[in-house]
């Protein structure tokens, strides 16, 4: 059956919408692509125009690049491995992240609503430790399916707070806004009477009660991190937030810009959001 024309979407019943009009050989992946003729707008088109990677000359590199970026490999090293220009890798990274975001949401909608979830913040930074970032992450208990995440800016604390304000000025705390955006996004994936777990952060309870009024909410005291899992796994026999902390440890291990004591750092928060979304879809697809 011939597909509809992507230009005019001709749906006339008295004549065929489209008919076959030959084919051409695509050198990028060595495939023969059929072409079609539209009787409505009198133009031809190929089946390649119906896919998101239309006009990409090196589409056969997309899957390998996705696996590398989700396995602790930086963009520069991925360009060397795949013999691509760094600009090409960046463009493909943006394309893959957009597709991953759509597939992540579609996959979560196709699954059953989560009966128990865990959420918390993972801290990292952009450019320097004086400009920290917070990643609010929500996962399903036991299955470790990632439901969603949001990257937010936050002010520096501790010994770096004064130096950060002096050099970069006061930094707006966006964690509350990012957390609310996350709850709005994942609300369709969670059952009304679900069990929600988190640490003892006093700012969480208000937002949970607002966006999940029928859920049971439990908070647990945070424990000291262990050397394994880059500090995300806890030094306790039983961790009530194990699914979340284990997922955070996998983020640290498989996303190069989150690895502790590394020179591969994030320069922009939106790029970190795109990379984490790319890994979240890969995680749900292959690891969860």
N, C-alpha and C positions, 0 to 999 in steps of 0.2 A: 504493500500500500504506500502510495506517495505521500510525503508529508505536506503540510500546509505551507504556503509561501510566507516567509517571515516579514515581507514588505507590506503586502496588502491584506493578508489573511482572507483570501477570496473563499467564500462559502456558498457560491451559487450552486443550485441543485440541477440545473438544466445542462450543465457541461462539466467536464472534469476540472477539478481544482488545479491539479498539477500532473504533468506526465514526465517520464524519463527523457533526458536529453544528453545522453552520453556520460562520460566520467573523465577524471584526470588522475594522474599519479602524483601523490604527495611525497616529496623526498624526505621530509623531516622524520617520518616514521615508516616509510616504505609501504604505504597503503594506497589502494585505488579508491577514490572518493566519487560516488555517483553525483551527477548533476540532474537538475529538474527544470522544467519550463512551466511558468505560471501563465494560464490563459486569461487571468484577470488583468494583470499589469503588463503582460507581454515581456517579462524579463526572466532570466535564468538565475538559478542559485544552486549551491551545493549543500549536501547534508552537513558539511563542516560549519556552515553558518548557524546551525541550530544548537551548537555547543558553546559553553562559556570560553573555551580556549581558542575561539575563532581568530585567525590571522597570527597565531603564535607559530614561529618558525622552528622552535625547539621544544615542542610540547612533550616529547619523549623524555625530557630531562625533569619534568615537573615532579613525578612520583619519587624519584631518587633524591631530589632536592628536599622534598617534604620530609623524607625519612632522615636525611642528614641533619636538618634543622631541629628535628625532634629527638636527636640522639647526642646532644652535647657538642655539635659541630658549629663553628661560627660561620657567618656568611662569607668571610674572606677565604677560609679554608675550604668551604664548599665550592667556591668558584675555582679554586685550584684543582680539587678532586674531579669536578665535572668538566673542567677546561672551558669555563664560561667567563665572560667579562663580569666584573663585580656589579656593574650597573644592571646587567641582565639578571643577576641573582636578586638584586633588590626589587626589580620590577616583578619577578616571579614570586618573590616573598609576599609582596602586597596582594597579588592575585590569589595566591594560595590561602592567605589569611582570610580574605573576603569569602572565598568558597567554604573554608572551614567553619566560619561563623554561621553560615546558612545551614550547613550540614549538621553542626552541633545542635542547633535549635530543633531542626527537623528530627534528628535522632532522639532527643529527649522527649519530644512530643509523641513519638511513636512508642516509647517505652511506657510501662505502667507508672502511675504516679508514686513518688517515693513516700514510704511510710515513716522513715526516720532519716534525718539529715544532720550533718555537722558543718559548722561554718566558723571561720576565724580569719584573722589577718596575717599575711606573710609580709615581712618587711624587706625592702631592698632599697636601691638608690639610683638616681640618674646623674651621671657625670661625676659626682663626688658624694661622699658620705654626708656632707653638709646639706644635701638636697635629697632627703629620703622619700621613698614611695611606699605605699601600702597596697597590697593585693588582697582584696576580700574574696575569699574562695568558699564555695559551697559544694559539698559532695554528699552522695548517698551513702548511708552507713552500710558496712559489710561489702557491698559491691564496688565501692570507691568510684562510682560513676560521677564525673564532674558535671554539675548542673549549670554552673555559671561562675564568672569571675569579673571583677572590676578593679582597675588600677586607679589609685587616687594619690594626690600629693598630700604631704603632711609636713609639719615643721620639725626641725631637728630637736632632739632632746639630749639631756645629759651634758657631758663635757663639751659637745660640739654646738650646743644651742647658741651661746653667745657669739662664737666665731661665725656661725652661719648667718645670724642677723647682721653682723657687722659687714660681711662680705657680699651677701646676696639680698639683704633686706628681709623684712618679715614675710614668711611663707604661709600662704593660706592653707588651712586644714580642710581638705575635701573628703575626709573619710566618711563622714555622716551622709553626705550627698551620694557618694559612690555606693555605700551600703544600701541606701534606699533604692537606687537604680537597680542594683543586683536583685533585691527582693521583688521588685516589679517584674524583672525579667524571668525569674525562676518560679513565680507564683503558680503558673499553669502546670508545672512539673511536680507539685507537692500536694499530697492529699490534705483535706481540710482538718482532719484529726491527727495529723502527723506529729511525731516526736522530734523536736528541734534541740540540738545540743550545741554548746559553745563554752568558752572559758568564762571567767568571772568578770569580764569587762562590764562596768555599770551602764555604758551607753547602749548596750545591745537590747535590753529588755523592752524599752519603749518602741523601738522599730519593729521588733518581732510581734509585739502585741498589736501594732497597727496593721501590719501586712498579713499576719497569720493569726487572726483572733481565735480560731478554733483549735489551734495547735497546743500541745503540751511542751513547755519550755523548761529545760534544765541547764544549769550552769555548773561548771566544775572549776576548781582551783587549778591554775597553771602549775606545771611541774618543771623541774630543771631538765634541760636538754642533755642528751648524751652525745658522745663524740661521733657515733654512727649516725647516718642520715643528715650530716652537716648541721647538727643541733636541732633538727625538727622532731626527731624521735625522742621520747622522754625516758628518763632513767627510773622507771617504775615497772613493777611486775605486771600490773594491769592498767592500761591507758584507756579511759572512757572515750577519748577522742582519737583513737588509733587510726581509723580510716582517714581522717583529715590529715593528721600528722604524717602518715605514711605517704599520702598523695603530695603533701608539701615537700617531703624529702625527695620524691621522684621528680618534682619540678626543679629542685636544686641540682639534681644529678643530670637531667636531660636537657635543660635549657641553659645554654652556655652563659648567658648574661646574668643568671641567677646563682651561679657557682660561687661559693665564698672564696675569697683571696684569689681573684682572677683579674686579668687586665681586659677581659671582654665585657665591657660595661654598657649600660643603656645610655644613650644620649637624649632620647625623647620618650616621654611616658606613653604616647600613642603607639610607638614602635614596640614597646614592651607589651602593651595590650594585644597587639596583633600577633606577636610571637607566642604569647601564652594561649591565645585562642587557637592558634595552629596546633600547639602541643595538646591542648585539651581534647580536640577532636581526635587526634592520633591516639591519645591515652584511652578514650572511650572505645575506639575502634579496635585496638590491638592489645591493650594492657589491662583494662578494667575487667 
